[in-house]
């Protein structure tokens, strides 16, 4: 065989490998976008094709489980999808373990095994199963570290490190009950965690959107910086306009900034999509939140007929879904219903709403306001 022919064969092999890699990346990226767009049947079809074409790669099974993760996120109060999600993660871990028996330095197996354990821990933490969540964190971290050491240019690995570093410092402050568990885990560094998440958000291959999602929520929930949170919310809703989770975040971020016009506009779009049957928009908590902010903007602009309609709908939904005491949505809506009735001169109806509030747990200064309006009618 001549050297020229050898070079030709080598060149053709390189082209074939790159073509296969391009197809793999195309399937993964298409499926990820379908998940975030709440196109679950299409995403399942995409990732089952990935499994069929690349049966020895754990990506297909891992991202198949992410469909169920997003079903959970759409209605976090429901545990309907927990079991199937956990089972699919076990399938990923099982496949990765088999791959690692053959090759302990299989980076993909390490990465997706660490990711599967990490997501299991995320669900357990959100379900307040702190001990099991801590165990998952302790198990996942060294696995991901091995993957990072073997392939330092894998920016997606920074997602796991960023999540851990940030929340390992923040969560014990928010939930002191878990501080003893952190004695057995590496200490966190939230500043470093934000830097790692930003790196993944800007440069990640598969985890870019997940990093953006985390940055949006942490800036809102813990950093008290709705302006930075809004940057990521705008990016995500522009990329995935039919994702109700991202839209809800954008709306509540606008409300936190005091831009109730923008919040109402976002949530009106949520209600419109619910009525049109868009998947994921019919969740009671989603509708309840939309009702409240739409009603609040109507109240601010003196469109009281519309305001009381949405406040009443908010109360109706809240009574159905508030399982552990009345929510702030229900209490505040009742307060505004009373205030509107006062403005209309319906004093008896107004007092009835205020008295209902006094029978509920205190939310903010709800009792003080209700008592004040019972003594003296609300006036603008």
TAZI-V187890 format. One record per pair of residues at least 12 apart in sequence whose ideal C-beta (glycine too) atoms are under 10 Angstrom apart, sorted by sequence separation. I is the first residue (numbers start at 1). J is the second residue. D is the distance in Angstrom with one decimal. If there is no record, write none. Layout:
BEGIN
i->[I:I]
j->[J:J]
d->[D:D]
END
This chain:
BEGIN
i->[30:31:34:35:47:48:50:51:68:69:72:96:97:120:121:124:125:144:145:148:199:200:201:216:217:219:220:234:237:238:250:251:254:255:269:274:294:295:298:299:317:318:337:338:341:342:354:357:358:30:31:33:34:47:48:50:51:68:71:72:96:99:100:120:121:123:124:144:147:148:169:197:198:201:215:216:219:220:233:236:237:250:251:253:254:273:274:294:295:297:298:314:317:318:337:338:340:341:354:357:358:31:32:46:47:50:67:68:71:95:96:99:121:122:144:168:197:198:200:201:215:216:218:219:232:233:236:237:251:252:295:296:315:316:318:338:339:356:357:31:32:47:68:70:96:120:121:122:144:145:172:196:197:200:201:216:217:233:250:251:252:271:294:295:296:314:315:318:337:338:339:354:355:30:31:47:48:68:69:93:96:97:120:121:144:145:172:197:215:216:217:233:234:250:251:270:271:274:294:295:314:315:317:318:337:338:354:355:357:358:29:30:31:46:47:67:68:92:95:96:119:121:143:144:168:171:173:197:198:215:216:232:233:249:250:251:270:273:293:294:295:315:316:336:337:338:353:354:357:28:31:46:47:67:68:95:96:117:118:121:168:169:170:197:214:215:216:232:233:248:251:272:291:292:295:296:311:314:315:334:335:338:354:27:28:30:31:44:47:65:66:68:69:93:94:96:117:118:120:121:141:168:169:212:213:216:230:233:234:247:248:250:251:267:270:271:291:292:294:295:311:314:315:334:335:337:338:351:354:355:26:27:30:43:44:47:65:68:69:92:93:96:116:117:120:121:140:141:144:168:169:170:194:212:213:215:216:229:230:233:247:250:267:270:271:290:291:294:313:314:333:334:337:353:354:43:46:65:67:68:92:93:95:96:117:118:119:164:165:167:168:169:193:194:197:211:212:215:229:232:233:269:270:291:292:293:311:312:315:334:335:353:354:27:28:65:66:93:94:117:118:164:165:166:168:169:231:247:248:267:268:291:292:311:312:314:315:334:335:351:27:43:44:65:66:92:93:117:118:137:140:141:165:166:167:169:170:209:212:213:229:230:247:267:270:271:290:291:292:310:311:314:334:350:351:26:27:43:44:64:65:89:92:93:116:117:140:164:165:166:169:194:212:229:230:266:267:270:290:291:311:312:350:354:65:91:92:114:115:118:163:164:165:166:168:193:194:228:244:267:268:288:289:291:292:308:311:312:331:332:23:24:27:28:41:62:65:89:90:113:114:117:118:137:165:166:167:209:226:227:230:244:247:263:264:267:268:287:288:291:292:307:310:311:330:331:334:351:23:27:40:43:61:62:64:65:89:92:93:113:114:116:117:137:141:165:166:208:209:212:226:229:230:263:266:267:287:288:291:311:330:350:31:35:39:40:61:64:88:89:92:114:115:161:162:165:166:190:226:229:241:264:265:266:267:288:289:308:311:312:335:350:24:28:31:34:35:38:62:63:89:114:115:164:165:166:194:220:226:227:230:237:244:263:264:265:267:268:288:307:308:311:331:335:23:24:36:40:61:62:86:89:90:113:114:137:162:163:165:166:209:213:216:226:227:244:263:264:267:287:288:307:326:330:331:339:347:23:28:32:35:40:61:62:88:89:112:113:114:137:161:162:165:166:201:208:209:225:226:242:262:263:264:286:308:326:331:332:335:338:342:27:28:31:35:38:60:61:110:111:114:115:161:162:164:165:190:213:217:220:224:226:230:237:241:264:265:285:288:304:307:308:331:332:334:338:345:20:24:27:31:34:38:58:59:61:62:86:110:111:113:114:162:163:190:213:216:220:226:233:247:248:260:263:264:284:285:288:307:308:326:327:330:331:20:25:28:32:35:36:40:58:61:62:85:86:89:109:110:113:114:134:161:162:163:194:201:209:212:216:219:244:247:255:260:263:264:284:287:288:326:327:329:332:335:339:342:343:24:28:31:35:58:60:61:85:110:111:112:158:161:162:243:244:245:248:262:292:304:305:308:325:326:328:331:335:338:342:343:24:27:31:35:38:58:110:111:160:161:162:213:217:220:242:243:244:260:261:264:284:285:292:293:296:304:308:325:327:328:331:334:338:341:342:343:58:86:110:111:158:159:162:163:209:216:242:243:244:248:252:255:260:264:284:292:295:296:299:304:326:332:341:342:343:57:58:85:86:109:110:133:158:159:161:162:242:243:244:245:248:251:255:260:283:289:291:292:295:298:315:322:325:328:331:335:339:340:342:56:107:108:110:111:157:158:161:162:242:244:247:251:254:260:261:271:288:304:305:331:338:339:55:58:107:110:111:158:159:160:260:261:289:292:296:299:304:326:338:339:58:82:105:106:107:110:115:118:119:122:130:145:155:158:159:245:248:252:255:260:288:292:295:299:302:315:339:56:57:81:82:104:105:107:115:118:121:125:158:159:244:248:251:255:271:285:288:291:295:298:311:336:56:100:107:108:111:114:117:121:138:157:158:244:247:251:267:335:51:79:105:106:107:115:134:137:141:142:155:156:285:292:299:82:105:111:115:118:122:130:133:137:141:155:158:159:162:248:288:295:56:62:93:100:104:105:108:111:114:118:125:134:135:138:155:158:244:264:65:76:96:107:110:128:130:131:134:137:138:155:156:157:159:160:163:167:174:58:79:130:133:134:137:138:155:156:159:163:166:170:174:57:59:62:63:66:111:128:134:135:137:155:156:158:159:162:166:173:56:58:62:65:69:72:76:107:125:128:130:131:134:135:154:155:156:157:57:58:61:62:65:72:76:130:134:154:155:156:159:163:167:170:171:56:57:58:59:60:63:154:155:156:159:162:166:170:56:58:59:62:66:69:73:125:154:155:158:162:169:170:58:62:65:69:72:156:57:58:61:65:68:156:159:163:167:59:155:162:166:58:62:166:58:302:299:115:115:111:115:73:63:62:66:59:74:75:76:73:74:75:73:74:73:36:70:32:35:36:31:32:70:29:32:33:28:29:32:36:28:32:29:25:25:36:39:37:38:36:37:39:36:37:38:35:37:38:74:75:78:33:34:36:37:38:74:77:78:33:36:38:73:74:75:76:77:78:35:38:74:75:77:36:71:74:75:76:36:70:75:74:75:74:41:40:38:39:40:38:37:38:37:38:77:77]
j->[42:43:46:47:59:60:62:63:80:81:84:108:109:132:133:136:137:156:157:160:211:212:213:228:229:231:232:246:249:250:262:263:266:267:281:286:306:307:310:311:329:330:349:350:353:354:366:369:370:43:44:46:47:60:61:63:64:81:84:85:109:112:113:133:134:136:137:157:160:161:182:210:211:214:228:229:232:233:246:249:250:263:264:266:267:286:287:307:308:310:311:327:330:331:350:351:353:354:367:370:371:45:46:60:61:64:81:82:85:109:110:113:135:136:158:182:211:212:214:215:229:230:232:233:246:247:250:251:265:266:309:310:329:330:332:352:353:370:371:46:47:62:83:85:111:135:136:137:159:160:187:211:212:215:216:231:232:248:265:266:267:286:309:310:311:329:330:333:352:353:354:369:370:46:47:63:64:84:85:109:112:113:136:137:160:161:188:213:231:232:233:249:250:266:267:286:287:290:310:311:330:331:333:334:353:354:370:371:373:374:46:47:48:63:64:84:85:109:112:113:136:138:160:161:185:188:190:214:215:232:233:249:250:266:267:268:287:290:310:311:312:332:333:353:354:355:370:371:374:46:49:64:65:85:86:113:114:135:136:139:186:187:188:215:232:233:234:250:251:266:269:290:309:310:313:314:329:332:333:352:353:356:372:46:47:49:50:63:66:84:85:87:88:112:113:115:136:137:139:140:160:187:188:231:232:235:249:252:253:266:267:269:270:286:289:290:310:311:313:314:330:333:334:353:354:356:357:370:373:374:46:47:50:63:64:67:85:88:89:112:113:116:136:137:140:141:160:161:164:188:189:190:214:232:233:235:236:249:250:253:267:270:287:290:291:310:311:314:333:334:353:354:357:373:374:64:67:86:88:89:113:114:116:117:138:139:140:185:186:188:189:190:214:215:218:232:233:236:250:253:254:290:291:312:313:314:332:333:336:355:356:374:375:49:50:87:88:115:116:139:140:186:187:188:190:191:253:269:270:289:290:313:314:333:334:336:337:356:357:373:50:66:67:88:89:115:116:140:141:160:163:164:188:189:190:192:193:232:235:236:252:253:270:290:293:294:313:314:315:333:334:337:357:373:374:50:51:67:68:88:89:113:116:117:140:141:164:188:189:190:193:218:236:253:254:290:291:294:314:315:335:336:374:378:90:116:117:139:140:143:188:189:190:191:193:218:219:253:269:292:293:313:314:316:317:333:336:337:356:357:49:50:53:54:67:88:91:115:116:139:140:143:144:163:191:192:193:235:252:253:256:270:273:289:290:293:294:313:314:317:318:333:336:337:356:357:360:377:50:54:67:70:88:89:91:92:116:119:120:140:141:143:144:164:168:192:193:235:236:239:253:256:257:290:293:294:314:315:318:338:357:377:59:63:67:68:89:92:116:117:120:142:143:189:190:193:194:218:254:257:269:292:293:294:295:316:317:336:339:340:363:378:53:57:60:63:64:67:91:92:118:143:144:193:194:195:223:249:255:256:259:266:273:292:293:294:296:297:317:336:337:340:360:364:53:54:66:70:91:92:116:119:120:143:144:167:192:193:195:196:239:243:246:256:257:274:293:294:297:317:318:337:356:360:361:369:377:54:59:63:66:71:92:93:119:120:143:144:145:168:192:193:196:197:232:239:240:256:257:273:293:294:295:317:339:357:362:363:366:369:373:59:60:63:67:70:92:93:142:143:146:147:193:194:196:197:222:245:249:252:256:258:262:269:273:296:297:317:320:336:339:340:363:364:366:370:377:53:57:60:64:67:71:91:92:94:95:119:143:144:146:147:195:196:223:246:249:253:259:266:280:281:293:296:297:317:318:321:340:341:359:360:363:364:54:59:62:66:69:70:74:92:95:96:119:120:123:143:144:147:148:168:195:196:197:228:235:243:246:250:253:278:281:289:294:297:298:318:321:322:360:361:363:366:369:373:376:377:59:63:66:70:93:95:96:120:145:146:147:193:196:197:278:279:280:283:297:327:339:340:343:360:361:363:366:370:373:377:378:60:63:67:71:74:94:146:147:196:197:198:249:253:256:278:279:280:296:297:300:320:321:328:329:332:340:344:361:363:364:367:370:374:377:378:379:95:123:147:148:195:196:199:200:246:253:279:280:281:285:289:292:297:301:321:329:332:333:336:341:363:369:378:379:380:95:96:123:124:147:148:171:196:197:199:200:280:281:282:283:286:289:293:298:321:327:329:330:333:336:353:360:363:366:369:373:377:378:380:95:146:147:149:150:196:197:200:201:281:283:286:290:293:299:300:310:327:343:344:370:377:378:95:98:147:150:151:198:199:200:300:301:329:332:336:339:344:366:378:379:99:123:146:147:148:151:156:159:160:163:171:186:196:199:200:286:289:293:296:301:329:333:336:340:343:356:380:98:99:123:124:146:147:149:157:160:163:167:200:201:286:290:293:297:313:327:330:333:337:340:353:378:99:143:150:151:154:157:160:164:181:200:201:287:290:294:310:378:95:123:149:150:151:159:178:181:185:186:199:200:329:336:343:127:150:156:160:163:167:175:178:182:186:200:203:204:207:293:333:340:102:108:139:146:150:151:154:157:160:164:171:180:181:184:201:204:290:310:112:123:143:154:157:175:177:178:181:184:185:202:203:204:206:207:210:214:221:106:127:178:181:182:185:186:203:204:207:211:214:218:222:106:108:111:112:115:160:177:183:184:186:204:205:207:208:211:215:222:106:108:112:115:119:122:126:157:175:178:180:181:184:185:204:205:206:207:108:109:112:113:116:123:127:181:185:205:206:207:210:214:218:221:222:108:109:110:111:112:115:206:207:208:211:214:218:222:109:111:112:115:119:122:126:178:207:208:211:215:222:223:112:116:119:123:126:210:112:113:116:120:123:211:214:218:222:115:211:218:222:115:119:223:116:380:380:206:207:206:210:213:206:206:210:206:243:244:245:243:244:245:244:245:245:209:243:206:209:210:206:207:245:205:208:209:205:206:209:213:206:210:208:205:206:236:240:239:240:239:240:242:240:241:242:240:242:243:279:280:283:239:240:242:243:244:280:283:284:240:243:245:280:281:282:283:284:285:243:246:282:283:285:245:280:283:284:285:246:280:285:285:286:286:279:279:278:279:280:279:279:280:280:281:321:323]
d->[8.6:5.0:6.1:8.9:8.2:7.3:10.0:9.6:9.9:8.3:9.8:8.2:7.9:8.3:4.7:6.4:8.5:9.9:8.5:8.8:8.1:8.7:9.0:8.4:7.5:8.5:9.3:9.6:8.2:9.8:8.4:4.8:6.4:8.9:9.7:7.4:8.1:4.9:6.7:7.8:8.3:3.5:8.1:4.4:6.7:9.1:9.6:8.0:5.5:8.5:8.6:9.4:8.9:5.0:9.8:7.5:7.3:5.0:8.8:6.2:4.2:9.2:7.4:8.4:7.9:9.2:9.6:5.8:9.0:7.5:9.3:9.3:7.5:8.2:7.6:5.1:7.3:8.5:6.7:7.8:5.1:8.5:8.1:9.2:9.2:9.8:6.1:8.5:7.6:9.3:8.8:9.4:8.6:8.7:8.1:7.4:9.0:9.6:9.6:4.2:7.0:8.7:9.0:9.1:7.9:8.5:9.3:8.6:7.8:7.8:7.4:8.7:7.8:8.3:9.6:6.7:4.8:9.4:8.9:5.9:7.8:8.2:9.8:9.4:9.2:8.7:7.9:9.6:8.4:8.8:7.6:8.5:8.2:9.4:9.9:7.7:8.4:8.5:9.1:3.8:9.4:8.8:9.5:9.8:8.7:9.6:3.1:9.5:9.1:9.1:9.8:8.5:8.5:9.3:9.6:8.2:8.7:9.6:10.0:3.8:8.9:9.3:9.4:3.4:8.4:5.6:5.5:7.2:9.3:3.4:9.1:8.3:7.5:5.5:4.9:5.0:7.2:5.5:5.9:9.8:5.7:7.1:5.2:5.3:4.6:8.1:8.3:9.7:8.6:3.7:9.6:5.2:6.9:5.4:4.8:6.4:7.0:7.8:5.0:4.4:7.1:9.3:9.7:9.2:4.9:4.8:4.1:9.9:9.3:8.2:9.6:9.5:9.6:8.4:4.5:9.8:3.9:9.7:8.3:3.7:8.8:9.1:9.1:6.9:6.6:8.3:9.7:5.6:6.8:5.1:5.3:8.6:4.0:9.4:9.4:9.4:7.8:9.8:8.8:9.5:8.6:9.7:9.4:8.7:9.5:9.0:8.2:7.6:9.6:8.4:8.7:9.4:9.3:8.9:8.9:8.7:8.8:9.2:6.9:8.4:7.1:7.3:7.3:5.3:8.8:9.9:9.5:9.5:8.8:8.2:8.8:9.7:8.9:7.3:8.1:9.7:9.6:8.6:4.8:9.5:7.2:8.5:8.9:5.9:8.3:9.7:6.9:9.8:8.5:8.7:9.0:9.1:9.1:8.7:9.5:9.4:5.1:7.6:9.3:6.5:7.6:6.6:3.5:9.2:7.4:8.5:9.2:9.1:9.2:5.9:8.0:9.8:7.1:9.1:8.2:5.1:4.6:7.5:9.4:6.4:9.9:4.4:6.1:5.0:7.5:9.2:7.6:9.4:5.3:7.2:9.6:7.7:9.5:7.8:6.7:7.6:6.1:6.1:9.0:5.9:5.6:7.3:9.5:8.5:8.4:10.0:6.9:8.2:8.5:2.7:6.3:5.7:9.4:4.8:9.4:9.8:6.8:7.6:7.3:5.3:8.0:9.8:9.4:4.5:7.6:8.5:7.5:9.1:8.8:9.3:9.2:8.0:9.9:8.9:5.0:8.3:10.0:8.9:8.7:9.0:7.1:9.7:9.5:9.6:9.6:9.1:9.1:8.6:8.8:6.8:7.9:4.4:9.2:7.3:7.9:9.1:9.0:10.0:9.1:9.2:8.5:8.8:9.7:8.8:9.2:9.4:8.5:7.6:9.8:9.7:9.5:9.9:9.7:6.3:6.7:8.7:8.9:9.9:9.7:5.3:4.5:7.9:9.0:6.7:8.3:8.7:9.7:6.9:7.0:7.0:7.5:4.8:4.8:4.3:9.5:9.2:7.2:5.5:6.0:8.2:4.7:8.2:5.9:3.7:9.9:8.0:5.2:4.0:8.6:9.8:9.9:6.1:5.0:8.1:8.1:9.3:8.6:9.7:6.0:6.6:9.4:5.0:5.5:3.8:9.4:7.0:9.5:4.1:9.7:8.5:7.9:9.4:5.4:7.0:5.8:9.9:9.9:5.4:9.9:6.2:5.4:9.8:4.2:6.8:8.4:9.2:8.1:6.8:4.9:4.7:7.4:7.5:5.8:5.0:7.3:8.5:7.9:9.0:8.9:9.0:9.1:10.0:8.6:9.2:9.3:8.8:9.2:8.5:7.8:9.0:9.9:9.5:6.7:8.7:7.9:8.5:8.8:9.7:10.0:8.2:9.0:8.1:8.5:9.0:9.6:9.5:5.2:6.6:8.9:9.2:9.9:7.4:7.5:9.6:9.3:8.5:7.7:9.1:8.1:9.4:4.8:7.0:7.4:9.4:8.4:8.3:7.4:8.8:9.0:8.8:9.0:6.3:8.2:9.9:8.9:4.8:5.8:7.9:5.6:7.0:9.1:9.9:9.7:5.2:9.4:5.9:8.1:9.0:9.4:8.4:5.3:8.8:6.9:8.2:8.6:6.2:4.5:9.2:8.5:8.2:7.7:9.6:8.9:6.5:9.4:5.0:3.1:9.9:6.8:8.8:5.0:8.1:7.0:9.6:8.1:5.3:8.7:9.2:9.3:9.9:9.4:6.8:9.2:7.3:9.8:9.0:9.0:8.6:8.6:7.7:9.7:8.4:9.0:9.9:9.6:3.3:6.3:8.4:8.2:9.2:8.9:10.0:9.6:9.7:9.7:8.9:9.4:7.9:9.6:10.0:9.1:7.4:7.9:9.6:8.6:9.8:9.8:9.8:9.2:9.5:9.6:3.8:7.7:7.2:8.4:9.8:8.3:7.2:8.9:9.7:9.2:8.2:7.4:9.7:5.6:9.2:9.7:8.9:4.2:7.0:6.0:7.5:5.7:9.7:7.4:6.2:9.5:7.5:5.5:4.9:9.9:6.3:8.5:5.6:3.8:8.9:8.0:7.0:8.8:8.3:7.2:9.8:8.2:4.4:7.1:8.4:4.7:5.0:8.7:6.1:6.0:8.9:9.2:7.7:8.0:9.0:6.4:9.0:5.9:6.7:5.7:7.1:4.8:9.7:9.9:5.2:9.7:8.9:8.4:7.7:8.2:4.7:6.4:7.0:7.5:9.8:7.8:9.9:4.9:7.0:9.9:8.6:8.7:9.9:9.7:8.8:8.7:7.2:6.3:9.3:6.7:8.8:8.5:5.6:5.8:7.1:9.4:9.6:9.8:8.3:8.2:9.3:7.4:7.2:9.0:8.8:8.1:8.3:7.1:7.6:8.9:9.2:9.4:9.7:9.4:7.3:8.5:8.1:9.1:9.6:9.6:4.9:4.4:8.1:8.7:7.4:8.6:8.9:7.5:8.4:8.6:8.8:9.3:9.2:9.3:9.1:9.0:9.4:5.5:7.0:9.8:6.3:7.6:8.5:8.7:7.7:5.9:5.9:9.4:9.3:9.8:9.9:6.9:8.0:3.5:5.3:9.5:7.0:6.3:8.0:9.2:9.7:8.8:8.2:8.6:10.0:9.8:7.8:8.5:7.6:9.8:5.6:6.0:8.8:8.2:6.4:8.7:9.4:7.3:8.7:9.4:9.9:9.9:3.4:7.3:9.8:8.7:9.8:9.5:8.8:8.8:7.7:8.6:9.6:9.6:7.0:7.7:8.9:9.9:9.4:4.5:10.0:9.5:7.4:6.2:6.9:9.4:8.6:7.7:6.7:8.7:5.5:9.0:9.4:9.1:8.6:9.2:9.3:9.0:9.6:5.0:3.7:9.9:8.7:7.7:9.5:9.4:9.7:9.4:9.0:10.0:7.6:6.3:4.9:5.1:6.6:6.2:4.4:6.9:9.7:9.4:8.8:9.8:7.5:9.7:5.3:4.4:8.8:8.8:8.0:8.4:9.9:6.9:5.9:10.0:4.7:6.0:6.3:8.9:6.7:6.5:9.0:9.7:8.4:5.1:8.9:5.3:8.1:7.4:9.6:8.5:8.9:9.2:4.2:7.4:5.1:7.2:3.9:8.7:8.7:7.6:7.8:9.6:9.4:7.8:8.0:7.4:5.0:8.7:7.2:9.2:4.8:9.2:5.0:5.1:9.6:9.2:5.9:9.5:7.5:9.7:8.8:7.3:6.6:9.0:5.2:6.8:9.1:8.6:9.0:9.4:4.3:6.9:9.6:6.4:8.1:9.8:9.1:9.6:6.1:7.5:5.8:9.9:9.7:10.0:8.2:9.3:7.0:9.9:9.3:9.8:9.3:8.5:9.9:8.0:9.0:8.6:9.5:8.5:8.5:8.3:9.6:9.3:9.1:7.3:9.0:9.0:8.5:7.2:8.7:7.4:8.5:9.4:8.6:9.0:8.1:6.5:9.7:9.1:9.4:4.3:9.3:9.6:5.3:7.1:8.1:9.0:9.2:9.2:6.1:8.7:7.0:7.3:7.5:7.9:7.2:9.5:7.2:9.2:7.0:6.7:8.2:9.2:9.1:9.0:8.7:8.8:9.9:8.0:9.0:10.0:9.3:5.1:4.6:8.5:6.1:7.7:7.9:9.3:5.7:6.3:7.0:7.2:8.9:9.2:8.6:9.4:8.8:9.8:9.7:8.8:9.4:9.5:9.2:5.5:9.6:8.2:4.6:8.8:5.5:7.9:6.1:9.4:9.8:9.3:8.6:8.1:9.3:9.9:9.8:9.4:7.1:9.4:4.9:9.2:7.0:8.2:9.6:9.5:9.2:8.4:9.4:9.9:9.0:9.6:9.6:9.1:9.9:9.6:9.8:8.9:4.7:8.4:7.0:9.0:7.7:9.7:6.0:6.3:9.0:9.2:9.6:7.6:5.8:7.3:6.8:7.3:9.5:7.4:8.4:9.3:6.9:5.6:8.6:6.8:9.6:9.8:9.1:9.6:9.5:9.7:10.0:9.9:10.0:9.8:9.8:6.6:6.2:8.1:7.6:9.6:8.9:6.5:9.7:7.5:9.4:9.7:10.0:9.8:8.9:7.3:9.4:8.6:7.0:8.6:4.2:9.7:5.5:8.6:9.2:9.4:9.1:8.6:9.0:9.2:8.9:9.1:7.7:4.6:8.5:7.4:6.0:8.9:4.7:5.0:4.2:8.7:7.8:7.7:7.7:9.9:7.1:9.0:9.2:9.5:8.8:9.3:9.9:9.2:9.2:5.1:5.6:8.1:8.9:6.9:9.4:8.8:9.7:6.2:4.6:9.6:6.3:9.9:6.9:9.4:9.3:9.5:9.8:6.6:7.3:9.7:9.3:6.7:5.4:8.5:6.2:6.0:8.1:9.1:7.2:7.0:9.4:6.1:6.4:7.9:9.6:4.1:6.0:6.2:8.3:8.9:9.4:9.3:9.0:9.8:9.1:9.8:9.9:9.8:7.9:8.2:5.3:7.2:6.2:5.4:9.6:8.3:6.4:6.2:7.9:8.3:9.5:8.9:9.7:8.6:7.8:8.8:9.8:9.3:4.1:6.2:7.4:7.8:8.6:9.0:8.6:7.4:8.7:9.6:10.0:8.7:7.7:9.3:9.0:9.8:9.3:9.7:8.3:9.0:8.7:9.8:8.2:8.1:9.7:9.7:8.7:9.7:10.0:9.3:8.3:9.7:9.0:8.1:9.2:9.9:9.5:9.6:6.7:10.0:9.6:6.6:5.6:5.8:8.8:6.3:9.3:9.1:9.9:9.1:8.0:8.4:9.0:8.3:8.6:7.4:7.1:8.9:6.1:9.0:9.9:7.7:8.7:7.9:10.0:8.8:8.0:7.5:5.2:8.4:4.5:8.3:6.1:9.4:5.7:5.8:8.5:8.5:8.5:8.0:10.0:9.3:6.5:7.3:4.7:8.8:9.9:7.5:5.8:8.7:9.2:9.0:9.4:9.3:8.6:9.8:9.4:9.9:9.5:4.6:6.7:9.1:8.6:5.8:8.1:8.1:7.9:8.4:7.0:9.6:8.1:8.0:9.3:7.2:7.8:7.8:8.9:5.0:9.4:4.6:9.9:8.8:7.2:7.9]
END
